[in-house]
Amino acid sequence: MSDPRKPQIYRNVIDDLVKACREDQGQIGPRRVRAGVWNPNAKAGFIPAQHEINLLLQRLSAGEREILAGMLEESVQTGVFETLKVLEEHQIEPFLEGHEGSPYHDFVGRMNDWEWPEEQVMHESFCQDRFAVLALAGVSTRKAHVAAASWSAPALRRFREP
């Protein structure tokens, strides 16, 4: 179950990773590909591998370069996604879990302009407290799930049977 009270640093890191993908390091390669020049300083005798990339990009149409640029953008996003998975797997705080499952789910959501769940988190936390009260009162887990669902259907997904 996700902790609705994630520290602000968690959100800042996720948002900074999104910014890096959209505006910073994650756009360097795609910008170069779209421009049709990987490295303007590369020559056959100086950085020959990058010179070959320049020649390749010059042969591609603008549409083909756009496809390649998109692939580079996706590869940077995949790198961030996989990094967040590793941080979670190795139980590195605050990436043990995310608002919506795993930290990489939050990253994907933010890449797609999803908002942080302020009001929803507060409501689900309230429903979680009600669930805890039912459990303390001796209500079976299954019945407590049904009762919690009657208070909030979205909160039900947060409660799992043991």
Secondary structure by P-SEA (a helix, b strand, c coil): cccccccaaaaaaaaaaaaaacccccaaaaaaaaacccccccccccaaaaaaaaaaaaaccaaaaaaaaaaaaaaaaaaaaaaaaaaaaaccccccccccccaaaaaaaaaacccccaaaaaaaaaaaaaaaaaaaacccaaaaaaaaaaaccccccccccc
